[in-house]
Amino acid sequence: MISEVITLGGGAGNRNASWRERPCPPCPVTSASKKSVVVNGVVYFLLDFGSHRFTYNGDRVEPCSVACFDLETEEWMGTLRGPVQVCNFVESANGMCSYSDLYRKLSLVNMNGFLVMVHDPLGCPLDLWFLIDIEKCLWDRKYSIAFQYENLFAQPLLVLEDGRIAIGASDLLRIYDIVSESYTEFQMAGSRLFAIYTGNLLSLNNSFASEAKRCTTCGRYFIPEADQHCEECMWHLYWLSVDPDSEYHKARMPLSLGV
């Protein structure tokens, strides 16, 4: 298994950047969706234990283990053993779960600056294991959420300031309240991938915010040419001036024009 690194960004000096070969990973890793994540400058890869290859160069591939790659030194840091309860899940399932099943039900995410191993087996709670101490390989199951079909293959995203948990599910953003054990849902039509952005979309350094204006009619942001209204409101104002009693105007009555 070949390992290569490329550095992008940092000005014109990197226009000719090329891939650099680095040492091979200590064990076979996977590039499958939700099986790798970057946390504080380290890339964590779930080991490929689900393909029935339990040995690598004579060494046993430990199920649920994670390989670590330091982006600063560009060196592999070895492997971390997963949470003991997750590692032993197949044995404790009494034949109801295989290692391939376990592999499919695991994902790695970055939550609030912590590496989190997510385990969501069918019919069991959705467990969130936080890596508390990388040196001691200490994991803490901070959250165990009662099973719901809507959470199968979901992606926990963030622990909010009030303790609620944001979860990205198929076409839904679900906010879980750990106290009331209830959900608030937001429909995300056509969206299946979620990511966290912690910056300010309205920052003065943001190219959109520096050019955008807020429509004085509806309050939405738009890129202006010369007017103080977005295009939709401009058409509305035009038809209002032409024929206040038109069917178009009547259909748009809920929009407050302030005139």
Beta strands, then each sheet from edge to edge (+ up, - down):
strand 1: 3-5
strand 2: 20-22
strand 3: 36-39
strand 4: 42-46
strand 5: 55-56
strand 6: 59-60
strand 7: 66-70
strand 8: 75-80
strand 9: 106-111
strand 10: 114-119
strand 11: 126-133
strand 12: 138-145
strand 13: 155-159
strand 14: 165-169
strand 15: 172-177
strand 16: 182-187
strand 17: 213-214
strand 18: 221-222
sheet 1: 1+ 2-
sheet 2: 3+ 4- 7+ 8-
sheet 3: 5+ 6-
sheet 4: 9+ 10- 11+ 12-
sheet 5: 13+ 14- 15+ 16-
sheet 6: 17+ 18-
end
